[in-house]
Amino acid sequence: MKKHKLIGVWNYHNILNNSNIWFSPNAGREVGIKYSGGTESLKSFFNVYQELTREKVEIKILDKIDNLNEVDLFIFCNLDLKNKYVKKAFETIAPKYLLLLETEIHIPDMWDSDVYSKFDKIFTWHDNLIDNKKFFKINSPGFEPPIAPFRIHKDIKKKDKLCILMGSNKNSNHKLSIYHKRIEAVRWFEKNYPDKLDFYGYDWNIYIFRGLVGIRILNRFKILQKLFAPKFLNYKGEHNGSKTPLYEKYKFSLCFENTIDAPGNITEKIFDCFFAGCVPIYLGGNNNIEKYIPSDCFVDFKNFKNYEDLYGFMINTSDTELLKYINNIENFLNSSKYFIFTNEHYKQVLLREIRKEINY
């Protein structure tokens, strides 16, 4: 009989550790995390949890384990080395895995060789680290592989709107951040062609105080956030749930990643467009996208001199040309190249290494 195995886990986002929310099939929705294309943003890890549970491997959040020395393997999703439970875990001799998924602009302290040295294996999207010995390739969020051939709605006549932009009102002073490109695009269209771009997202109807703690504390006062909120002519509000029905109304989407110089960092944003047959105008910031997704599935934002040039391209794209992009997208989603972006790929890679580590 196999010896009972125990895996201790901890998520940087502490809200997911509370009440075992991280182990829920709908974890993201339960805590208000936005999910894309109808796909639960934390489903990848739940699938791993579910499979290990079937194999009688016990998985517990660290604060639910009485004696951390009894743990056979620790798995950390992103990292906060100052957390008391994380510190206690590192006092043990059990092997430790890191899911290195957030970018440098979100948790800069993780991206350091001294941090890497603390772990036996690391799972990440970052192409420059992958060696398939210590560093292994996964993407997050992932998507369910199609059971049947994926079919995109191709009635171009229903796409009666030109362009959409979806993204939350975020800001970062980090040198790799490109959050500012969203507001740049919004303001240009607002000034020149306000009826040609609709944009959606969270926190655009409030002012977010940033900077020193004494300034950020003003965010507690909703009346001040409303009072100083910027005004936008083409803001259409928040959007919850699947983005597919909304994106299907548009020919194009301004699809901007959060960061530059992040090789292999391809998030859900471009897939939100793909599932709806909405052609992405994509800005990935040297993220190796053409290594994974054929270039005939999207329009590269960097190919345009300015927004006027981009706008001219969009309004002059014929329905026939648009349909070519959509067919290319459909072919990609039904190809083997799509598999690396699925929850199944994530599960297979992580389970393979876990089983080897704990001899299960």
VMD Tcl script that draws the C-alpha trace (Angstrom):
set ca {
  {0.00 0.00 0.00}
  {1.25 3.45 -0.88}
  {2.23 5.70 1.98}
  {-0.18 8.57 2.59}
  {1.18 11.76 1.04}
  {0.60 15.35 2.11}
  {1.12 18.44 -0.05}
  {1.07 21.87 1.58}
  {0.11 24.83 -0.60}
  {0.00 28.61 -0.27}
  {-1.22 31.32 -2.63}
  {0.27 34.81 -2.68}
  {-3.29 36.12 -2.96}
  {-4.33 35.30 0.58}
  {-8.03 35.58 -0.17}
  {-7.73 32.28 -2.04}
  {-6.32 30.56 1.04}
  {-9.35 31.49 3.13}
  {-11.92 28.70 3.51}
  {-10.08 26.64 0.87}
  {-11.46 28.87 -1.89}
  {-8.46 27.96 -4.04}
  {-9.76 24.38 -4.14}
  {-13.15 25.37 -5.51}
  {-14.07 24.68 -9.16}
  {-15.34 28.27 -9.30}
  {-12.66 29.90 -7.16}
  {-12.27 33.00 -9.27}
  {-15.97 33.77 -9.41}
  {-16.35 33.28 -5.67}
  {-13.90 36.09 -4.92}
  {-14.81 38.31 -7.85}
  {-11.79 37.53 -10.03}
  {-12.61 38.35 -13.61}
  {-12.61 35.40 -15.95}
  {-12.50 35.35 -19.71}
  {-14.40 33.64 -22.47}
  {-16.55 31.91 -19.89}
  {-13.44 30.10 -18.65}
  {-12.76 30.05 -14.92}
  {-9.41 31.77 -14.37}
  {-8.24 29.37 -11.63}
  {-9.51 26.15 -13.18}
  {-6.00 24.97 -14.05}
  {-4.96 24.47 -10.45}
  {-8.34 23.05 -9.47}
  {-7.87 20.31 -12.07}
  {-4.54 19.39 -10.48}
  {-6.11 19.41 -7.01}
  {-8.99 17.23 -8.20}
  {-6.70 14.66 -9.82}
  {-4.44 14.38 -6.76}
  {-7.44 14.03 -4.49}
  {-8.67 11.12 -6.60}
  {-5.27 9.51 -6.07}
  {-5.69 9.89 -2.30}
  {-3.03 12.58 -2.01}
  {-4.01 15.08 0.66}
  {-3.64 18.77 -0.17}
  {-3.94 21.41 2.54}
  {-3.47 25.14 2.86}
  {-0.45 25.75 5.13}
  {-2.42 27.35 7.97}
  {-4.52 24.15 8.20}
  {-1.49 21.92 8.84}
  {-0.48 21.38 12.47}
  {3.03 20.11 11.78}
  {4.72 21.34 8.60}
  {7.48 18.76 9.04}
  {4.96 16.12 7.97}
  {4.53 17.73 4.55}
  {6.00 15.77 1.60}
  {5.95 18.67 -0.86}
  {5.21 22.39 -0.74}
  {3.70 24.29 -3.67}
  {3.60 28.09 -3.67}
  {1.62 30.08 -6.21}
  {3.65 33.27 -6.60}
  {5.49 34.22 -3.45}
  {5.56 36.39 -0.35}
  {8.69 35.46 1.60}
  {7.59 37.68 4.48}
  {4.48 35.62 5.21}
  {4.78 33.70 8.48}
  {3.51 30.41 7.02}
  {5.90 30.65 4.09}
  {8.77 31.30 6.49}
  {7.87 28.22 8.54}
  {7.67 26.09 5.41}
  {11.19 27.09 4.45}
  {12.43 25.83 7.79}
  {11.56 22.28 6.69}
  {13.52 19.94 4.43}
  {10.66 18.94 2.11}
  {11.01 19.86 -1.60}
  {9.43 23.11 -2.69}
  {7.77 24.12 -5.96}
  {6.96 27.63 -7.18}
  {4.26 28.58 -9.66}
  {5.89 31.75 -10.99}
  {2.93 33.28 -12.80}
  {2.62 36.98 -11.98}
  {4.80 39.38 -13.97}
  {7.65 41.49 -12.68}
  {5.47 44.60 -12.60}
  {3.07 42.86 -10.19}
  {5.45 41.07 -7.79}
  {9.00 42.22 -8.62}
  {10.57 40.52 -5.60}
  {9.91 37.06 -7.06}
  {12.01 37.55 -10.16}
  {15.46 37.04 -8.68}
  {18.06 34.27 -8.84}
  {18.27 34.19 -5.03}
  {14.55 33.39 -4.93}
  {14.89 30.71 -7.62}
  {17.62 29.00 -5.60}
  {15.16 28.32 -2.78}
  {13.06 26.00 -4.95}
  {13.52 22.53 -6.36}
  {11.30 23.20 -9.38}
  {9.66 26.28 -10.85}
  {6.73 26.43 -13.27}
  {6.39 29.59 -15.31}
  {5.52 31.19 -18.64}
  {8.95 32.86 -18.94}
  {10.67 31.39 -22.00}
  {14.16 32.54 -21.05}
  {14.09 30.45 -17.88}
  {12.70 27.18 -19.27}
  {15.21 24.29 -19.22}
  {12.84 21.35 -18.47}
  {15.05 20.40 -15.54}
  {14.25 23.01 -12.93}
  {12.08 25.42 -14.92}
  {9.00 24.14 -16.74}
  {6.61 25.89 -19.13}
  {3.00 26.51 -18.09}
  {0.53 29.29 -18.89}
  {-2.12 30.80 -16.67}
  {-4.99 31.23 -17.03}
  {-5.59 28.23 -19.23}
  {-8.59 27.18 -21.25}
  {-10.44 23.93 -21.71}
  {-9.35 22.00 -24.83}
  {-12.20 21.74 -27.34}
  {-14.16 18.48 -27.12}
  {-15.33 18.91 -30.71}
  {-13.82 21.13 -33.41}
  {-14.03 24.75 -32.34}
  {-16.41 26.83 -34.45}
  {-16.46 30.64 -34.47}
  {-19.52 32.63 -35.49}
  {-18.66 34.13 -38.85}
  {-21.62 36.35 -39.67}
  {-19.70 39.55 -40.39}
  {-22.95 41.50 -40.75}
  {-23.53 41.10 -37.00}
  {-20.23 42.87 -36.35}
  {-21.76 46.30 -36.69}
  {-19.21 47.99 -34.41}
  {-15.62 48.74 -35.30}
  {-13.44 48.38 -32.22}
  {-13.49 47.49 -28.53}
  {-10.95 47.84 -25.72}
  {-11.35 45.91 -22.48}
  {-9.17 46.51 -19.42}
  {-9.17 47.72 -15.86}
  {-7.96 51.16 -14.83}
  {-4.50 50.27 -13.56}
  {-1.27 52.17 -13.28}
  {2.33 51.29 -12.57}
  {5.59 53.20 -12.46}
  {7.51 50.03 -13.26}
  {9.73 50.43 -16.32}
  {8.16 47.36 -17.97}
  {4.55 48.48 -17.58}
  {2.48 49.42 -20.63}
  {-0.78 50.13 -18.81}
  {-0.50 53.69 -20.13}
  {-1.12 52.47 -23.68}
  {-4.77 51.83 -22.81}
  {-5.47 55.38 -21.77}
  {-3.42 56.68 -24.71}
  {-5.64 54.79 -27.17}
  {-8.86 55.74 -25.40}
  {-8.02 59.44 -25.42}
  {-6.95 59.41 -29.08}
  {-10.20 57.85 -30.26}
  {-12.19 60.07 -27.93}
  {-10.63 63.13 -29.55}
  {-10.73 61.98 -33.17}
  {-13.35 59.25 -33.68}
  {-15.31 58.87 -30.44}
  {-18.01 56.68 -32.00}
  {-15.47 54.14 -33.35}
  {-14.12 52.77 -30.06}
  {-16.09 51.43 -27.10}
  {-14.16 50.59 -23.98}
  {-15.11 48.59 -20.90}
  {-13.44 47.76 -17.61}
  {-13.29 48.22 -13.89}
  {-12.53 51.40 -11.94}
  {-12.71 53.85 -14.87}
  {-15.61 55.65 -13.18}
  {-13.60 56.48 -10.07}
  {-10.33 58.24 -9.31}
  {-7.67 56.01 -7.78}
  {-5.28 57.88 -5.51}
  {-1.75 56.58 -5.97}
  {1.60 57.32 -4.41}
  {2.50 57.59 -0.73}
  {0.43 55.81 1.92}
  {-0.98 59.12 3.10}
  {-2.38 59.71 -0.37}
  {-3.61 56.17 -1.03}
  {-5.65 56.26 2.17}
  {-8.00 58.65 0.36}
  {-9.27 55.66 -1.63}
  {-11.33 54.79 1.44}
  {-13.54 57.74 0.71}
  {-15.79 56.78 -2.20}
  {-17.23 60.26 -2.46}
  {-13.74 61.64 -3.21}
  {-13.10 58.93 -5.79}
  {-16.34 59.83 -7.55}
  {-15.67 63.56 -7.29}
  {-12.25 63.38 -8.95}
  {-13.17 60.64 -11.45}
  {-12.02 61.37 -15.04}
  {-14.67 61.69 -17.70}
  {-14.68 59.53 -20.84}
  {-16.99 59.88 -23.81}
  {-16.68 56.27 -24.93}
  {-16.64 54.40 -21.61}
  {-19.41 51.78 -21.58}
  {-19.01 50.52 -18.02}
  {-17.96 47.26 -16.40}
  {-18.53 43.88 -17.98}
  {-19.01 40.67 -16.01}
  {-19.04 37.08 -17.17}
  {-18.23 35.75 -20.60}
  {-16.84 38.33 -22.97}
  {-17.67 36.33 -26.09}
  {-21.21 37.68 -26.73}
  {-19.90 41.24 -26.37}
  {-16.79 40.81 -28.51}
  {-18.82 39.16 -31.28}
  {-20.35 42.57 -32.05}
  {-16.95 44.07 -32.96}
  {-14.60 43.64 -35.90}
  {-11.44 44.53 -33.96}
  {-10.15 44.75 -30.42}
  {-7.27 46.83 -29.10}
  {-5.57 44.01 -27.25}
  {-2.68 45.27 -25.11}
  {-0.74 43.14 -22.63}
  {0.28 44.62 -19.27}
  {4.02 44.48 -19.70}
  {6.92 44.54 -22.14}
  {10.00 42.31 -22.30}
  {8.22 39.29 -20.81}
  {9.11 36.44 -23.21}
  {6.31 33.89 -23.33}
  {3.82 35.97 -21.34}
  {0.63 35.56 -23.38}
  {-2.43 36.17 -21.23}
  {-6.15 35.61 -21.71}
  {-6.57 38.91 -23.54}
  {-5.91 37.64 -27.05}
  {-8.05 34.55 -26.45}
  {-10.99 36.72 -25.41}
  {-10.82 38.04 -28.96}
  {-10.23 34.67 -30.61}
  {-13.23 32.91 -29.07}
  {-15.53 35.64 -30.42}
  {-13.96 35.98 -33.86}
  {-12.89 39.52 -33.02}
  {-9.56 40.33 -34.68}
  {-6.94 41.47 -32.13}
  {-4.85 44.57 -32.73}
  {-2.16 43.12 -30.50}
  {0.63 44.75 -28.50}
  {2.64 42.08 -26.70}
  {5.91 43.83 -25.93}
  {8.44 41.32 -27.28}
  {6.71 38.34 -25.70}
  {7.53 35.77 -28.44}
  {3.90 35.52 -29.50}
  {4.72 34.34 -33.02}
  {6.50 31.34 -31.50}
  {3.13 30.14 -30.21}
  {0.39 31.80 -32.28}
  {0.54 32.22 -36.09}
  {0.98 35.84 -37.13}
  {-1.98 35.61 -39.53}
  {-4.33 35.33 -36.52}
  {-3.80 38.91 -35.33}
  {-2.71 42.38 -36.38}
  {0.55 43.63 -34.89}
  {0.07 47.07 -33.32}
  {3.75 47.82 -33.84}
  {3.30 47.80 -37.63}
  {1.53 51.17 -37.56}
  {3.21 54.58 -37.48}
  {0.46 56.12 -35.38}
  {-3.21 55.77 -34.44}
  {-4.36 57.49 -37.62}
  {-2.52 54.85 -39.62}
  {-4.12 52.10 -37.52}
  {-7.59 53.60 -37.89}
  {-7.17 53.75 -41.66}
  {-6.29 50.06 -41.70}
  {-9.36 49.10 -39.68}
  {-11.94 51.03 -41.68}
  {-10.46 49.85 -44.99}
  {-10.36 46.16 -44.09}
  {-12.93 44.36 -46.21}
  {-15.29 41.69 -44.93}
  {-13.38 39.16 -47.02}
  {-10.09 40.10 -45.35}
  {-11.73 40.03 -41.93}
  {-13.07 36.54 -42.60}
  {-9.57 35.36 -43.50}
  {-8.35 36.38 -40.05}
  {-11.29 34.61 -38.41}
  {-10.68 31.40 -40.37}
  {-7.00 31.51 -39.39}
  {-7.99 31.92 -35.74}
  {-10.36 28.98 -35.95}
  {-7.67 26.81 -37.52}
  {-5.26 27.73 -34.73}
  {-7.76 26.91 -31.98}
  {-8.25 23.48 -33.54}
  {-4.53 22.81 -33.94}
  {-1.97 21.17 -31.66}
  {-0.31 24.58 -31.11}
  {-3.27 25.63 -28.95}
  {-2.71 22.80 -26.46}
  {0.02 24.61 -24.50}
  {-2.57 27.23 -23.50}
  {-5.02 24.69 -22.06}
  {-5.72 23.58 -18.52}
  {-4.86 20.06 -19.63}
  {-1.28 21.05 -20.50}
  {-0.89 22.79 -17.13}
  {-2.23 19.71 -15.34}
  {-0.05 17.24 -17.22}
  {3.17 19.18 -16.63}
  {2.58 19.83 -12.94}
  {1.26 16.33 -12.14}
  {4.18 14.67 -13.92}
  {6.72 16.44 -11.73}
  {4.69 16.03 -8.53}
  {4.38 12.28 -9.05}
  {8.11 11.96 -9.59}
  {8.85 14.06 -6.51}
  {6.64 12.20 -4.05}
  {7.03 8.77 -5.71}
  {3.32 8.45 -6.32}
}
mol new
graphics top color blue
foreach p $ca { graphics top sphere $p radius 0.5 }
foreach p [lrange $ca 0 end-1] q [lrange $ca 1 end] { graphics top cylinder $p $q radius 0.2 }
display resetview
